[in-house]
Amino acid sequence: MVIMDVPRRAVTLVLLRFLAVATITVVFCSREGNVICLESERQSLMRFKEDLVDPSNRLSSWDGHSDCCNWAGVVCDNSTGHVRELHLRNLHENMGAWAAYEAYRRSKLGGKINPSLLNLKHLNSLDLSNNDFGGIQIPHFIGSLRSLRYLNLSNAGFGGVVPHQLGNLSSLHYLILGDFSLRAKNLRWLSGLSLLQHLDMSRVSLDMGHDWPQVINTLPSLVELHLSNCGLRYEGTLPYVNHTSLAILNLSDNYFVCLLPSWVFSLHSLISLDLSNAVFQGPIPGSIRNMTNLRNLDLSTNNLTATIPHGLHSLNHLESLDLSDNLLQGRISGDIGNMTSINYIDLSDSGFEGRIPRSIGNLCNLKVLDLSGNNFGDGPDFLTSLSGCIIHVLESLQLVESQLSGHLNDQLGQLKNLRYLNLEGNSISGPIPMSLGRLSSLRSLNMADNQLTGTHFPENLRHLRNLEEIYISSNLLEGVVSEVHFSNLTNLKVFHASGNPLTLKVSTNWIPPFQLEEIHLRSWHLGQQFPMWVQSQKKLSGLDLSCTGISDGIPAWFWNLTSQTSYLNLSHNQIHGEISYIPKQSDIYSEVYLDSNQFSGPLPRLSNVNEIYLSNNSFSGDMSNFLCNWTDKASQSVVLRLEKNLLSGDLPDCWRYWESLSVVDLGNNNLTGSIPSSIRFLHNLESLHLHNNRLSGRLPSSLSSCTNLQIIDLAENEFVGSIPAWMGKSFSNLMVLSLRSNKFHGEIASELCHLCSLQIFDLANNNLSGKIPKCFYNFTAMAKEPNEIIHLSYPYAGGEYLEHAVVVTKGRESQYDIILSLVTGMDLSCNNLSGEIPKELTSLFGLRTLNLSGNHLTGMIPQRISDMKLLESLDLSRNQLSGEIPPSMSGMTFLSYLNLSYNNLSGKIPLSTQLQSQNATSFIGNHLCGLPLTENCSISTGVTPEIGDEEDKQDGHEMDWFHLCMALGFVVGFNERFKNVVPLQGAGKDSYIDNE
């Protein structure tokens, strides 16, 4: 958690201190005297209201009879009664909670802007921000409100081109237009606004506005300029801007791809400079030392290199510094201790290394320090850097993933004012120090993903009365946690402690002193009974009790308690009984994990759960009530996993109610019938698992409508007919196609060669005939060498769904998920394929497993099969192949499983560690000789010895030469095998016995 409120406060203080600009009052003061608003202006306001849409009735005081100067948002002149200001900004801006967001959304004004505003001749301030006018253009007539000094139309839902008529507002001091839906062809119309002090066009598209630097130079009064996220691009030198009055400059979130412009650092009047996330490159100019008025500097999220210039450390008036997410090098200089006014430092993810300088302890105003994501490699000594006057002021310390190790010492307890401590993702070991209990101001503690140990959970944590969040997941903590540990934590809202073998022992009638919003206790020992204390927690939004040993039923009160929970995980327990109904868990995105338990009976009714995991239980019966009970509205589910249950009956034809689905897994059940035609409604479907059922019939053409599919697993069913040619055209993103163990027949259509993204192709155990298509070389994903693990996952609002696939290799079935992106395989075994093995297959350099066994293939093994250097498993057994084993196969250093048995191969088995280490059963049923077979090539078979063999005999070193080859082969094979590659699982000695 990075605390950003400090720099905002700093900016505010700086502005109050240094900017002598006019401010717009937003306080509706009572008026002196008996002056009331003018009737003509009151009528104009009523006409304006009539064209507005006001869903929350914000303008209820605008009744048409009362004094308009008393209406909400209206400010009148105290002496004349003229309407001077309209403040119709949507004030509901807290987006932190769903209820707050709903209030914000309902309070938005909409509709149209009536020209009656032109009758308000004395209007000098108009604020319509944070509303929603549905994309209408900003009315041109606003440019005729000549008295306007303040205009704020930001985030108001206006769209289209910004009207150039706004350039007629010659009295304007403030212009704020920020909105993603707006664009400007140019900015020349700004040149007439000579009094403009504050210009904010953030998020307005200025792709064609290359004239902005020249226009800015024509605005002599400009104090603030905000052009953040405007699509500005300068791949060269950023044009020069010369301004003596500019105090605040924000060019963040653009795409400049150039060096930091030197002229920016010559703007000596700048107080706040934000150039973050703008793809600036190169070093920070040393001329930064001349910016003596600078208080806030943000250069984060760029590609800045080299070290921090010493000139930066001389800015002892700087209050906020953010250089995070750059490519800076070396150590953090001890000169940082000279920045005595600094109260906010963020140097996270910037490539620093070495030790944290002790001079940081001299920063007596520093409240926020974030050094996360660097490589400090410090042991507990990093805490010595936090001695000195900093211990009295520091409020937030972030050292996430900073390569810290060793034990925490008691010096941590000296940071009396610390409110936020985050040491997540390091290698800190040992117990949680007792001194932590002295941090009485602490609100958030995060020590997750370390190596903390200890058999006694520290009771001193109960002294942290202000603590709201505890994150200690993924450590090695043991022992018993009791009621005492929580006795004073009345403000606790979040408790994440998953992945620790802790035991919770509390009385059956315990009522905790807190009201938690999130409880994550995965892998704790909670006992067999369902924890009754959960019933007292009325504000739950997240609950994880997975892997906790519960073998009870779910109490009746539970589902009402969790009706607003967005994340519910009770998986991997022994919870039993039936579930009749799972209510909507939240008004926002919701996930329910009940998999790997002992639930039974029919599937429960749902109420729009987004992700539902009921797999690996004993749910039974048909799916009709579950799938088809959506007569009022469609399901919003995106993930549906029901695999490994006892479901039966036909697959219902109700998929039109499930259009949002991206993942469907119904594998390992007893489902019958065919795939229904309503499958065509699943346009968002990316993953379809129906393996190991009793489904039958032909694959319906309606499936071709699911064009986003990446995974199709229909293995181990009773599907018939030919494999549809339309698959090759419809599924351009398909990565896994498994149709093994069905009743498909006919030839493999050449159209399937269009599946260029295919990584796993399994058609084994069918009745396919004809030749292997030569165009399989088009499987370009099999021709690449994957060099990193990329989780095959689908991002959703609740996180990511990690994909999985079942792959048969080396004679056994394995399921892959985390390393699925590294798995490539083709299995055409146990069919009736004939002809030669196409030499084009050898261009699939990234293939790891190839199984063509159990067919009627003839001809020779392709000579260039050794080009498939990543092959780990090769099975060509039970065919009619002839000729010799290609000598080049001795160079296949990753090959750990080979089966060439029961063909018509002849000659000597080539020498290599991989081939000679195979079991002899891998070569039987041929006319071969040489190790690992017992047949000697020169004696038993009469095969003409190779030249090398004869020469070795003459020298009397035949066995020495053989052992030398074996040794070299082992060394080379070992080094190559484990170089940048994650191999598939190995095979045992009996992996080749599957023969005639």
N, C-alpha and C positions, 0 to 999 in steps of 0.2 A: 504494500500500500504506500503510495507516494503522496505526501500531504502537500497540496499546492496552495493552501490559503495564505501562507506567509508572503509569497511574492505578490499576491493580489493586494494584500494589505499594504505592502511596501509601495506598490504603484500608486495606491490611493493617497498615502501620506506624501509621496513625492509630488503628485499633482497638486495637492492642497498647498504644498510648500512653494512650488515653483511656477505653477501656471496661473496667471492672472487673466482668466478667461471668464466670460459670462456664463452663469449657470442657470438652468431652467428649473424653476421650482415645481415640485410635484406634490406639495402640501396644499391642501385646499383650506385656506384660512377663512375665518369668518370676516365678513365685510363690515366696514364702518358705515354708518349712516343708513339711509333708507333707499339707496339707489337700487333699482331692480333692472333686470335685463330688458332690452328693447324688444317690443312685440315682433318686429320684422325679423329679428335674429332668432327669436324663439320659434317662429314659424319655419324658418330655414332649417333649424335643427330638427324639427319634427319631420320635415320632408326627408332630411338626411337619414333619420331613424327608420322611416318607412321602407327604405330600400335595403336595410341591413337585415341579416339573419342573426337572431340572438337566442341561441338554444338554452342558455342558462338564465335568461331574463336579467342580464346585467344592467340593462337600461330601463328598469322598471320605474325609476324615479322620473323618467322623461314622460310625463303624463299629459302634456299639452295644455295644462291649466296653471300649474305652479310656476314659480319664478325659476327660469332656466339657469340662473346663477347658482341655484342650490342643487342642480342635477349632478349626478355622478359623472365625474370626469370633466366637468365644465368649470373654467375659471374666468371670472369677469373682472373688468377694471373697477376698482373700488369707487372711482369718482364719476365715471361716465356710464357704467353698466354694459359697455361693449364686451362681447365675448373675445377674450384674448388667447385662451389656451384650451385645447381639446386633448385630454389624456385618456385615450381609450385602449391603452396597452393592456394585454392580457397579463394580469399579475400572478396567475397560477403558473409558476415556473419551476417548482420543485419536481424534478423528474426521477427522484430517487426511489419512489415507491409507486406501485401500481395505482393505488387510490389517488395519489397526488397527480399522476399522469392523467387519470380519468377526469379529474377536476379541471386540469389544464385543457384537455381536449374539449370538454363540454363548454368551457368558458370562451371559446374562440368565436369572435364575430365573423360574419361572412356576408355574402350578398354583393351589392354594388355600392359605389361611392356616388352619391347624388351631387350634381353641380350646384345645388343650393348652398354649398359651402362658400361659393363665390360671394355671397351676400354678407359674409363675415369679414368686412373690410379691415378690421383691426386684429384679425387672427395672426398671432406671431409664433404660435407653437402648435404643432399637429403631431400626435403620436398614435399610430395605428399598429404598432409592432406586436408580434406574437399572436396574430390572428390568422384567419384562413379565408382569403377571398377567392379561392378556387382557381388560381392561375390567370385571372383577368389582368389586363395590362394596367400599369399605373396611369390613371387618367391624365390626359394632357393638360386639362384645365388647372391642375394643381400648380402648374407653372405660372398661373395668373394670380396666385395668392401672394401679391408683392410684399406684404408686410411680414411674411414668414421669416423668422430668425432660426427656428428649430423645426426640422422635419425628420421623423423617424418612421420608416416603412419597412424595417427589417423583420424577417421571418413572418411576414404577413400574408404569404401565399400569393403575392403578385407574380406575374410571369411576363415573358416576352421581352421586348427591347425597352430599355430605360428611355423615356421620352426626352428628347433634347430640350424640350420646353422648360425643363427644370433649370436650365441655364439662365432663365429670366429672373430667378429669385435673387436679385442683387443684394438683398438685405440678409441673406442666409449666413448664419454662423456655424450651424451644425447640420450636416447631411449624413443620414445613416440609412443605407439601402440594403444591407446584407441579406441575400436570399439566393439559394441555389437555382431557382427558376428564372432568374433575371440574367440578362446579357446586355452588353453595351458594344455597339459597333466601333465607337471611338469615344474619346473623352474630351474632345475639343470644346464641347458645350460647357465644360467646367470653367473655362477661361474667364467667363464674365462674373464669376463669384469671387470678387476681390476681397470680400470680408470673411470668407470661409476660414474658420479656425479648426474645425473637426470634420474630417472626411472619412467615412467608413463604408467601403464597398466590398467588404469581405464576402466571399462566396458568389459574387456576381461574376459571370463569365466575361473575361476580358481577353479572350484568345486573339482577337484582332486589334486589341487596344495597345499596340506597340508605342503609341505616342504618349503614354502616361508620364514618363520622366519629364518630357518637354512641357506637358500641361501643368505638372506639379510646380515647375519653376515659375509659372505665371500666377501662382496663388501666394501673394506676399505675406498674408496673415496666417498661413497654415501652421498649426501647432501639433495636430495629431493626424497621422495618415495610416489607415488600416486597409491593406490590399491583400489580406490573407485568403488563400485558397481561391484565387481568381483565374487559375490556368495560365499564369504568366510564364513565358518561356524565353530564355536568352542563352543560347549556346554560343557564347563568345564573351564579350565584355558588356557588363551591365551599364547602360547609359548614365551619364553623370547627372546628379541632382544637387543643386546648390541652394541651400536654405539655411538662413541664420536663425529663424524662429522655430524650426521643427524640434519638438521635444519628445514626441513618441512616434516611432516608425515600426510598422509591423508588415513584413513581406513574407510571412511564413506560409508553408504549405503550397509552394509553387514549384516550378521545375526549371531552375536557372542553369544548372550544369555548367558552372563557371567558378572561377576563383572568387573569394569574398571581395567585393568591390572596395577599393581603397578609399573612394570618396565617402563611403558611409562612415568611416572612422575619422573623417575630417569634419563631420557635423558636430562641432564642439558643444552645441546646445542640447544634444540628445540626452534625455533622462532615461528613456526606456527603448531598447532595441531588441526586436524579435525577428530573427532570420531562421527560425527552426524549420526543419523538414522541407528544405528548399533545394536540395541536391547541390549545395555549395561544396567546393573542393579546395584542396591545398591547405596551407598554413593560416593561422590567425595572424593578421598583420601586426607588426610591432608598434605601428602608429596608434594602436588602441590605447597606449599610455596617455595620449593627448585628450582623451574623452573624460575630462575631469568632472563633468557633471553627471556622468552615467551612474544610474542607480540600479537598473535592471537589465541584464544581458542574457538572452536566450539564443544559443547557437546549436541547439540539440538536433539530433536526427539528421545529420548531414554526412559528408564524407571528408571531414576535416582531418588532416594528417599532421605529423610532426608533433613537437612538444608544445606545451602552453608557453607563450612568450612571457618573459619576465615583466614586460610592460603591463600585463594584465594584473599581476600581483601588486603593482603600484597603485591600483585604483582602490585606495583605502576608503573611499566613500561608497563603493559598490555594496548594494544590499541583497541582490539576488543574482545568482550565477547558475546557468544550466548549460553544460557542455555534454550532456548525456548522448549516448548512441552515436559515437563518432569513431574515428580510427586513430585516435591520439596514441602516442607511444611513450615508453619510459615511465619513470616514477613521477609521483605527484611531488612537486618541489616543496621544500620546507618554507619557501617564501610565501606560501599561501597563508601563513600566519600573520602577514602584514595587512591582510584585508580585514581590518578591525571593525568595520561597520557591517560586515556581511551577516545576514540572518538566514539565508537559504542557499545551499550548495547542492547541486545534482551533477555528479560526475560518473553516473552509472553507465555501464556498457560502452566504455570508451577505450578499452585496451590498456589501461594502466596496470603496472605490475610493481613488484617490490613491496616495501613496507608502507603503511600509512604514516605520514609524517607526524611527529609528536607536536609540531607547532600548531596543529589544528586545535589542540587543547587551549591555545591562547585566544581563540576567537570568542570573545566574551559576549557577543550578541547572536551567536549562531543558534538557531532554533531547529532547523531542518538540515540533516546531512544524509545524502544518499550516495553511497559508493558501490552499489550493487553491480554484479556482473563484470567485475575486474578480476585480476589474478594477483591478489596480494600474498597468498600463501602463508599468511601469518598464523602463528599459533595463538595462544591466549594473550600474547603480548600486544595484540591490536587494541586491547582495552587500555593500555598505558598511554595511547595517543589521546585518550579521552580524559586525561587528568588536567588540572588547571581550572581556570574560571569557566570552561565550557560545561563542567558538571552541574553548574547552577542554572543554566539556561536551556540546554538541549532538550527539545521536546520530541523529536522524531529522528530515529537512527535506523537506516536501511542498509543492510549488508548482505543482500540476497545473492546467492551463488557467487561468492567472492573467494572461493578456495581457502576458506578459513578452516583450521583444524585445532586439535588440542582441547583442553578442558576450559570451561568458563570459570573465572575466579571471582572473588567477592568484590572486586572493584566495580563490577556492574551495578552494585547496589548504591553507588555514590551518585548516580544520575537521578537526583531527587525529582526533577520536573519532567522526566521522560514520560511521554504519553503513548508513543508508538515505537515498538521495537520489533524489527523483522530481520531474523538471521536465517531464514529459510534456505535450504538447498546447499548447505556447506558440509563439512565433515567434522563438525564439532562433536566431541564425545564426552563421556563422563556424565555425572548427575547434573540435574538442574540446580544451580547454586542456591543456597539458602538466602543469600543476600538479595535475591530477586524479590523476596517478600517485603523489602524496604522501599520498593518503587511505588509509593502510595498514589502517584498520579497516573499510573499506567492504565491505559484504556484498551490497547491492542497488543497482544503478545504472539509472535509467530516464530516458532523454532522448529517448524515442520521439516521433514526430509533431511534429518541429520543422523547422527549415530549416538544420540543420548541414551544413557543406560541408567540403571538404578533399580533396586528392588523396593524402594520406598518412594512413592509419589510424594513430592514435597508438600507438607501440610501448610507451609508458610504462604502458599498462594492464596489461602483464604483471607489474608490480610489485605489483599488488593481490592478494596471495596469499589473502586471506580472501574474495575476491569469489565469490558464489554465483549471482547473477543479473545479466544484462546485457540491457537493453531499449533498442535504438537503431533500431527499425524506423521506416520512413516518414520518412527524412531524405534528404539529397542527397549522402551520402558517396560518394567514388569512390576508385579506387586499388586496390592489391594488399594482400591480407591473407595473411600467411605463417605458418609454424610459430612464428616468433619471438614473434608477438603473443600466443600462448597458452602460452608455454613454462613459466610459473610458476603458471598458473591451475588448480591441482590441485583446488580446491574448487568449481569452476564446475559448476552444475547446469542453469541455464537460459540459453540464448543466443538472443534474438529480435533479428534484424537484417534482417528482410525489407524489401523496397521500397527498397533502396540498390543502385546499380549497381557493387557491389564485386566484385573478382575474387579467388578463393581459389586460391593456388598453393602446394601442398604436395607432398612426394614421394609416390610411389605406395605406399610402405611406411610412411607416417607413422602413428604410434600416438599419439593425443592424450594429454596428461597427466591429463585429466579424464574423468569418467563423466557425460555429460549426460543429463538427463531430458527436456528439451525443446530441439529445434533448429529454428529457423525462419529459412531462408535464401532465401525467395522473391525472385526477380529478381536473384540473384547470378549470376556467371559461374563455373560449376563445371567447364566443359569437357565434352567429348562423352562421356567414359567415366563410368560410374557410380562415385561416390566410394567407394573401398575403405576409407577410414578409418572410415566409418560402422559397419563390421563390429565395431569395437572397443567400441562403445557398447552396453552390455548392459542399461541401465536405462531405455531410451527409453519415454516415455509420449506424446510428441508429436514428429512429424517433418514438416517442410514443406520440400521441395526443388522446389516448383513454379516454372515459368518460369526454369529455370536452364540450359537448353541441352543437357540430357542426351539423347544419341541412341543410347544403348547398350541392351542388354537388361537385365532385372533378374536379378542373380546368384542362384544357387540358395540361398545362405545367408540371403538377405534376409528371406524370410517367417518363418523361425524366429526371427530377431532381433526382428522387430516383432510377435511374437505377443501381447505385452502392451501394445501401443501403442494409445492411445485416439483419437489423431488422426494420420492418415497422408495426406499430400498430395504426390503426384507429378505433378499435372496440368500441362497446357500445356508439355509437352516433346515430344520425338520418340522416346520409348521404344518399342521394338518387341518382337515376339515374342508367344508365347502364355502365358496364365496358367491353370494347371490348378486351383488351389485358393487361396482367400483365407481364412486361418484367422481365428478369433475374435481381434480385435485387443486385447481387454481384458476384464477381468471387469466393467467398468462400461461406460457408454455409449461407443460407438465410431463413428468416421467414417473412410471411405476414399474419397479423391478420386484417381481414375486417369483422369479425363476429358481429352479433347484431347491424345491421344497417337496412336500407330500400332499399338496392340495388335490382334492378329488371332486367328483361330481361334474355337472355340466359347466361349461364356460360361463363366467359371470357376465351380466349386462354391463355395458360401459356408458359413460357420459363424457365423451369427447376428451379422452386422455391422448396426448400427442405421441408418447412412446410407451408401449405396453409390452412387458416381458413376462410371459407366463410359461416359458419353456421348461422342460425337464421336471414335470409334475405328473400327476395321474388324472388330469382332466379327461373326461370321456364323453361319448355321445356325438351327435352331429353338430355342425357349426351354424345351422340355419338361424336360430334365435340370436346368436352372437353377431353374425354378419348382417342380417337382414332387418334388424329392429331399429331402423333409422328413417321412419316415415316422415318425421317433422323436419329434419335437417341432416346434412351429410356429416360424417365423421371428419374430424380434423387430424386424425392420427397420421403420423409419418413413418413410424416403425411398429411393426406387428410381428412378434416372435412367439410362436406357439409350438415349436418343434419339440420332439421327444415327449409326447403325451400319448393318450389312448384314444384320440379323436377318430371317428369313423363316419361312414356315410359319404354321399357325393359332395363334391366341392360346390357350395351354393353359388347361384348365378346372381349375386347381389353386390358386385364390386363397384357398381355405379355410385354407391353411397360412400366409397372410400377413395375418392379421387386424389386426396392429398398424400396417399401412401408412397413412400420411397423404398421401403424395405418390407418384404413379406417372406417369412420363414415358417413353413408348415411341414418341414421335413420330419422323418421318423415318426409317422403316425400310421393310421390304417385307412386313409382316405381313398375313396373309389371314384369312378366316373371319369369324365373328361374335363379338360380345362374349359370353363364356361366362356361364352362369347363376351360377357360384360367385362372381361379382363382388359378390353380395349379402352376403358375409361381411366385406367391407371397411367396417365400420361407422364407422371413424375416418377414412375417406378424405375429404380436403379438396381435393385437386387431382388431376385426371385429364387427361393429355395423350396423345392417340392420333392426332394430326394427321399427314397426309401418309403414310398407309399404303394398303393395298388391302383394308381391312376392309369387310364387307358385311352384308346382312341388316337386320332391323328392330332398333331399340333395345329391349333386353329390359326387361321390367317389373322384373326383379331389380335393375336399377340404381337403382330408387326406394328401395331399402333404404339406400343411401349418403346419408343425409339431411344429413350435415355438409359436403357438397360446396360449395366456393366457386368453383372453376374447372372448367369442362368444355370441353375443346377436342377436337372430333372432326372438324375440318375436313379437306377434301381426302381423302376416302375414298369408298366406294361404298354408303353406307347408303341404305336405301329406306324406303318407307312414309311415314306422316304423322309430324309431330313430336308425341310423346306429350303428351297433356293433363296426365298425372300429374306432369310436370316442375314445373308451377306450384304443386302442393301439396307435393311432396316436398323441394324445394330452396329453402327460405326464406332461406338465407344466400348463395345463388348470386350472384356478382359478375361472372363472365365466362361467357358461353355462345356458343361459336363452332361452328356447324354448316355453314359455308360449303363450297361445292364438293362437294356430295353429290348424291343423287338423291331427296331428300325431295319429296313432293307433297302436294296437298290444301291446305286453308285453315289459317291460323295460329289455333290454338285460343285463345279468350279467356281460358282458365285460365292461360296464360302471363303474363297481366297481374298475377298474384299475386307475381311475382318482383321485389319492390319494392327489393331490394338490388342489382339488376342495373346495372352500369356499362358493360359492353361486350356488345352484342347483335348477333351477326353471323349472318345466314341467307342471305347472298348466294350466287348461282350454284346455285340449286336449281330445282325446278319448282313452286314454291308459287303458289297462285292465291287468288282472293277478294280481299276488301278488307283494308286495314290496320286492325286493331282500334282503335277509338277509346279503349279503356281503357288504351292504352299510357301515358296520363298517370299511371298508378299506379306507374311506374318512378321512385319518389321519389328514388333515388340519382342519377338523371340530372337531377333538378329542383333539386339543391343545387349551390352553388358551392364546390368544394373549395378551402380557403384555406391548406392546408399539406400538405407531403409526408409522408404516413404510409406507411412501408414495409409493403406487404402481405406479411406473413411469419407463419410458424408457429413458436412457441417450442418447443424441445425441450431435453432434458438437455444436449446438446452445443452449444447456442447457438440460432440462428434460421435457418430456411430462407427465403430471399428468393424470393418468387413472381415469375413472369414470364408474359407473354402476347404472342402475335403479333397485331398489329392492322394491317389494310389501310386506309390513308388516303392521300388525295392521289395515288392511282394507284400506290402502292408499299407493300411489306410491311415493317413495322418491329417489332422486339421491344422491349418495355418491361419494366423490372424496378424500378429505384429510384423512378421517378416514376409507377409504374403506378396509384397511388391518384389521380392527377390526370387520368387518361385516361378519357374517357367517349365512347362512340360507338355509333351504330346504323347497320347496313348491311343493307338489304333488296334490294340491287341484283340485276339479272339474274335475275328471276323472272317470273311471269305475273300479278302483282298488278294489280288494276283499281280503279276508283272514284276518289274524290277523296282528296287528302292531308288527313287529319283535322286540323281546326284545333286539336284537343286536343294534338297534338304540340308546339305552340308553347309549352306550359306547361313543357317540359323545359328550364328555363333554364340548367342546368349542362352541357348537351350541347355537345361540342366538334366532333364530326364526324357528319354525317348524309348517307347515300348511299341515294337511292331510284331511281337511274338504271336504265335498261334494263327498264322495266315497261310497263304500259298505263294509267298514271294519267291522269286527265282533270280538268277543272275548272281553277280558278285557284290560283296560289300563295297560301297563306293570308296575309291582310293583316297578321296579327300575327306573322309569322315573325321580325320584327326584335326581338321579345321574347326571342328566343334569342341574347342578347347575347354569349355566349361562343363561338358557332359560329366555328370557324376553317376548316372545310372543309364545303362544301355542294355536292352533286352531284344535280341533278334532270334530267339529260340523258336523251335518247332515251325520252321519254314523249309524251303527247298533251296537255300542259298548254296552256292558252289564257289570254287576257287580258294585262294589263300586268304588268310587274315592279313589285311594291309599292314606292312611293316611300320607304317607311320603311326599306327595306334600305340606304339610304345611311347609316344610323346604325349599321350592324353593323361596328364599328370593329376587330374582331378577325379579320374574314373575310380569309383570305389565299388561299383556293382556292375558286373558284366555277365551276361548269359547268352552264349552262342550255341547251346546244346541242340542236338537233333536237327542238324542241317546236313549238307553234303560238302562241308569245308574240308580242305586237305592242306598238307604241308606243316611247317613248323610254327609253333606259337612264338611270336616275336618276344624278345627279351625286354622286360621293363618291370619295375617294382609293382606297378598296378596289375599287370597281367599275371605275373608269377604269384602274386599274393591271392589270386582268386582260388576258390575251391575247385577241385578237379571236375565236379559235376557241371561246372559252367561250360565245359568243352566236350563232354561225352556225346556219343551219337554222331560223331564226325569221323574223319580220317586224319586226325591231327596227332602230332607228336611233340615232345618237349614238355618241360615243366609248365604247369603243375601236374601234367599227366605222367604216368610211369613209363610210357613208351619212349624209348630212346630213338631219336631220328636216324642216326647212322647205323644202328644195329637191327632194331626191331622192324623198321618199315622200309629200309632200303632207300630212304630219301637221300639225295645227293647233299652232302654237307656243304654249308656255306664256306666261302674262302676263309673267313675269319676263324671258323671252327678248325679247319685243317691246319692253319698256321699255328694256332694255339697248341694243337696236339704235338706238332713238331718241336715246339719249344718246351713241351712238358708242362705247360701252365694253363691247361684248359679250365680247370676248376678255379684257379686264381683269377683268370680273366672274367669268368662268369660272376664270381663273387664281387669283383671290382665293379662290374656293370650294375649288379644288384645294389651295391652300396651307393654308387653315384646316382642311380635312379631314385633311391629312397631319399637322398638328400635334396635333390632337385624337386622331386615330387612333394616332399614335405614343405619346402620353402614356398613353392608356387601355390600349393594347395591352401595355405592359410594366409595368403597375401590379399588383403582387401576384399575377401569374399566370405560370405556366411554359407558354408556348405549345408546341403540337406542332410537328414539324419543317416547315420551309417547302417550297414547291414551286417548280420551275423554270418557265421560260416555256412549255415544251412540255407542261405538265401537263394541258392541256385537249384535246389532239388526238384522244383516244380517242372518235371519233364514227362515224357511218355511213361 
